[in-house]
């Protein structure tokens, strides 16, 4: 069953004393599998955080050097799906990393839309990856399970290459505005509370401390 989307502007913090890094997740719920084009969603996410040269990774790893890698993904589910961006960063850049994730999510649907170079690269990469999608029994089995679970039909993967080739830059940009919603984003941080809490308070988010099981601490 559908659940009501949570309002954003919250940081859930798990204290991990003496941790030299912080783990940061940004997330919210988006539409169930099948309500938007999955190849288009994959392509859009690859630009945001699904590829090594994605915006999140190039920002936090290659430009800022705060992390070994930053990513994003949309989990498959019949119901509402978690849309997640995540990164492990050096402890003293926890607040700044939250700001950069927020900036990348916002700019993709506003002042920094998907470029022609980004679209051409991701479409080319997805096309070149097609021959290797079913080179193992496990990958074939995974696709069969996906077909059955989401009622995709027997010809879904027979025509998958055509779906990828028919993608357009405008389609991906419109989809990003439909799927990316910075106003719903909440953050989940694991790190040393004594070293990161004061700086995170300057973000203007409500900070809620929880234990490892998700129980709110008083």
C-alpha positions as CSV (number, residue, x, y, z in Angstrom):
1,X,0.0,0.0,0.0
2,X,1.0,3.6,-0.6
3,X,2.4,5.6,2.3
4,X,2.3,9.3,2.7
5,X,5.6,11.0,1.6
6,X,7.5,12.4,4.5
7,X,8.3,16.1,4.5
8,X,11.9,17.0,3.9
9,X,14.5,19.0,5.9
10,X,15.3,16.3,8.5
11,X,18.7,14.7,9.3
12,X,18.6,11.4,11.1
13,X,21.9,10.9,12.9
14,X,23.5,7.7,14.2
15,X,26.4,8.5,16.5
16,X,29.5,6.4,15.8
17,X,32.2,7.7,18.1
18,X,35.8,8.0,16.8
19,X,34.6,7.4,13.2
20,X,37.0,9.1,10.7
21,X,34.4,9.2,8.0
22,X,30.7,9.9,7.8
23,X,28.2,8.0,5.7
24,X,25.5,10.2,4.2
25,X,22.3,9.0,2.6
26,X,19.8,11.4,0.9
27,X,16.5,9.8,0.1
28,X,12.7,10.0,-0.5
29,X,10.0,7.8,-2.1
30,X,9.2,8.0,-5.8
31,X,6.7,6.3,-8.0
32,X,6.4,2.5,-8.4
33,X,8.2,0.5,-11.0
34,X,6.5,0.9,-14.4
35,X,4.9,4.3,-13.9
36,X,7.8,5.9,-15.8
37,X,10.1,4.5,-18.6
38,X,12.7,2.3,-16.9
39,X,15.4,2.9,-19.6
40,X,14.8,6.6,-19.4
41,X,15.0,6.5,-15.6
42,X,18.3,4.4,-15.7
43,X,19.8,6.9,-18.2
44,X,18.8,9.9,-16.1
45,X,20.1,8.4,-12.9
46,X,23.4,7.4,-14.7
47,X,23.9,11.1,-15.4
48,X,23.1,12.1,-11.8
49,X,25.0,9.4,-9.9
50,X,24.9,6.0,-11.6
51,X,28.2,6.2,-13.6
52,X,31.7,7.0,-12.5
53,X,31.5,10.3,-14.5
54,X,28.2,11.2,-13.0
55,X,27.6,14.6,-11.5
56,X,27.7,13.4,-7.9
57,X,30.9,11.4,-8.3
58,X,32.7,14.0,-10.3
59,X,31.8,16.6,-7.7
60,X,32.5,14.8,-4.4
61,X,35.3,12.6,-5.6
62,X,37.1,14.1,-8.6
63,X,36.6,17.8,-7.8
64,X,36.4,18.0,-4.0
65,X,38.4,14.9,-3.1
66,X,36.2,14.3,-0.1
67,X,35.3,10.7,-1.0
68,X,36.3,7.6,-2.9
69,X,32.9,7.6,-4.6
70,X,29.3,9.0,-4.6
71,X,26.3,7.3,-6.2
72,X,22.6,7.4,-6.6
73,X,20.0,4.8,-7.5
74,X,16.3,4.0,-7.5
75,X,15.5,0.6,-6.0
76,X,13.1,-1.7,-7.9
77,X,9.8,-2.3,-6.2
78,X,6.1,-2.8,-7.0
79,X,5.2,0.0,-4.6
80,X,6.8,3.3,-4.0
81,X,10.5,3.1,-4.5
82,X,13.4,4.7,-2.5
83,X,15.4,7.2,-4.5
84,X,18.8,7.4,-2.8
85,X,22.0,9.3,-3.2
86,X,24.8,8.2,-0.9
87,X,28.5,8.9,-0.1
88,X,31.1,8.1,2.5
89,X,33.1,11.3,3.1
90,X,35.9,12.5,5.3
91,X,34.4,13.5,8.7
92,X,35.1,17.2,8.5
93,X,33.2,17.5,5.2
94,X,29.9,16.0,6.4
95,X,28.0,19.3,6.3
96,X,29.5,20.4,3.0
97,X,28.7,17.0,1.4
98,X,25.1,17.4,2.3
99,X,25.1,20.8,0.7
100,X,26.7,19.5,-2.5
101,X,24.2,16.6,-2.8
102,X,21.3,19.1,-2.3
103,X,22.9,21.4,-4.9
104,X,23.2,18.6,-7.5
105,X,19.6,17.4,-7.0
106,X,18.3,21.0,-7.3
107,X,20.5,22.1,-10.2
108,X,19.5,19.2,-12.4
109,X,15.9,20.3,-12.6
110,X,16.7,24.1,-12.6
111,X,19.8,26.0,-13.7
112,X,21.9,23.0,-14.8
113,X,19.8,20.8,-17.0
114,X,21.0,17.7,-18.8
115,X,23.5,18.6,-21.5
116,X,23.8,17.2,-25.0
117,X,27.2,15.7,-24.1
118,X,25.8,14.0,-21.1
119,X,22.9,12.6,-23.0
120,X,25.0,11.3,-25.9
121,X,27.5,9.7,-23.5
122,X,24.9,7.9,-21.4
123,X,22.9,6.7,-24.4
124,X,26.1,5.5,-26.1
125,X,27.3,3.7,-23.0
126,X,23.9,2.0,-22.4
127,X,23.9,0.9,-26.0
128,X,27.4,-0.5,-25.9
129,X,26.5,-2.4,-22.7
130,X,23.6,-4.3,-24.3
131,X,25.6,-7.3,-25.7
132,X,26.9,-8.1,-22.3
133,X,23.6,-7.8,-20.4
134,X,22.9,-11.6,-20.6
135,X,26.4,-13.2,-20.7
136,X,25.8,-15.2,-17.5
137,X,23.1,-17.5,-16.3
138,X,22.6,-15.3,-13.3
139,X,21.9,-12.2,-15.5
140,X,19.5,-14.1,-17.6
141,X,17.7,-15.4,-14.5
142,X,17.6,-11.9,-13.1
143,X,15.9,-10.6,-16.3
144,X,13.3,-13.4,-16.2
145,X,12.5,-12.7,-12.6
146,X,12.1,-9.0,-13.4
147,X,9.8,-9.7,-16.3
148,X,7.6,-11.9,-14.1
149,X,7.7,-9.7,-11.0
150,X,6.7,-6.5,-12.9
151,X,4.5,-8.0,-15.7
152,X,6.8,-6.7,-18.4
153,X,5.7,-9.1,-21.1
154,X,7.6,-11.7,-23.1
155,X,9.0,-9.1,-25.7
156,X,10.2,-6.5,-23.2
157,X,13.9,-7.4,-23.5
158,X,13.6,-8.3,-27.2
159,X,12.8,-4.6,-27.8
160,X,15.0,-3.2,-25.0
161,X,17.7,-2.0,-27.4
162,X,15.1,0.0,-29.4
163,X,13.9,1.6,-26.2
164,X,17.4,2.8,-25.4
165,X,18.0,4.1,-28.9
166,X,14.8,6.0,-28.9
167,X,15.6,8.0,-25.8
168,X,15.8,11.7,-26.2
169,X,17.5,14.5,-24.3
170,X,14.2,16.2,-23.7
171,X,12.6,13.0,-22.4
172,X,15.3,12.7,-19.8
173,X,15.1,16.3,-18.7
174,X,11.3,16.1,-18.3
175,X,11.7,12.8,-16.4
176,X,14.2,14.4,-14.0
177,X,11.6,17.1,-13.2
178,X,9.0,14.4,-12.6
179,X,11.2,12.2,-10.4
180,X,13.7,14.5,-8.6
181,X,12.1,16.3,-5.7
182,X,14.6,18.1,-3.4
183,X,11.7,19.3,-1.2
184,X,11.1,15.7,-0.1
185,X,14.7,14.8,0.7
186,X,15.7,13.7,4.2
187,X,19.2,12.8,5.2
188,X,20.6,9.8,7.2
189,X,24.0,10.3,8.6
190,X,26.3,7.9,10.5
191,X,29.3,9.6,12.1
192,X,31.0,11.0,15.2
193,X,28.3,13.2,16.8
194,X,30.8,15.2,18.8
195,X,32.7,16.3,15.7
196,X,29.9,16.8,13.1
197,X,26.7,17.9,15.0
198,X,27.5,21.6,15.5
199,X,28.4,22.1,11.8
200,X,25.2,20.3,10.7
201,X,23.1,22.5,12.9
202,X,24.0,25.4,10.6
203,X,22.2,23.7,7.7
204,X,18.7,24.6,9.0
205,X,17.6,20.9,9.1
206,X,15.8,19.3,12.1
207,X,18.4,16.8,13.5
208,X,16.9,13.6,15.0
209,X,19.3,11.2,16.8
210,X,18.4,7.5,16.4
211,X,20.0,4.3,17.4
212,X,21.2,1.5,15.0
213,X,17.7,0.1,14.9
214,X,16.1,3.4,14.0
215,X,14.6,4.2,17.4
216,X,14.5,7.9,18.2
217,X,16.7,8.8,21.2
218,X,15.5,11.3,23.7
